[in-house]
Amino acid sequence: MFCLLLVAILSGVAVAQPSSGCDAVNIVSRAEWGAREPVSTTPLAQVNMQFVHHTVGSRCYTQEDCMAEVRGIQNYHMDNNGWNDIGYNFLIGDDGNAYEGRGWYTLGAHAQSYNDDAIGIILSYASPPIPNPIGPPSSGCSAINIVSRSEWGARPPKGTTPLSPVNMQFIHHTAGIRCYNQADCMAEVRATQDFHMDVNGWNDIGYNFLVGDDGNAYEGRGWYIQGAHAQSYNNDAIGIVIMGDFTNVMPGQAALDALNNLLGCGAENNVNYPYTIHGHRDGCATECPGNTLYPYIQTLPGYGGTLPPC
Ligand SMILES: [Zn+2]
């Protein structure tokens, strides 16, 4: 079954992958899934690219469910977005079928300026997706040294909002300076708190935890207080920041180990298990956590992919 599914996906998606092509994929036609008529169509000239997308919706595991999902997407694209038709050229479900959207010969609406250069194929993929059981190798709380607020000399918060158990953990970078020993890291954490309280006017340092290149974690708002790190996701996610700017370089191994142990430690506290891991940019319009750190986060087991915008 797995192989059949794989063949179905690969044959639709990849130019350079093993593929048996059209013979090996079952394409459910628009008539079969009950498509509405398009408002209008634009012919698509021969293209050189195929874009792969995922929906931020439900996964489907049977043809009946997938057809319902495809109809729902078409309704959304036509009625909410005001498009001429369902945006994608093809859709793929976990049932192993491909579903005809605009097909091979009609211009899609899936990737802005690339619509007339590329076929758009979308995989059904839940958001939050079904997460892998806890991601990175982690020994949890027992393996991480958390420097408490009193140890680093925190100012008292101006106010606090309790945080209910969450399903997500967001990873950030400060885009600021790195620190390699506890004294320097505590000074950097205090400076971050001052900036967030005095310049931003927040109640406290924004992050739930901070991680330094010294391999320590620093308690920000902790596991049980709502943070200020990712706009509309603050109530849904723990925010962990690695101190430094990781646009062009990676954090050191000590910081990455601390991050991974801290993620595991969350599940021993206020983070439901299993949880999903996201970079800040997965939910919000930001460069955070940096172009070099972000791909690492995407490789972590438990990585949960992109989310609806903040
Ligand atoms: Zn961030």
Residues whose N, C-alpha, C, O or C-beta is under 5 A from the ligand:
A	BS01	ZN	H172 H173 H229 H280 C288
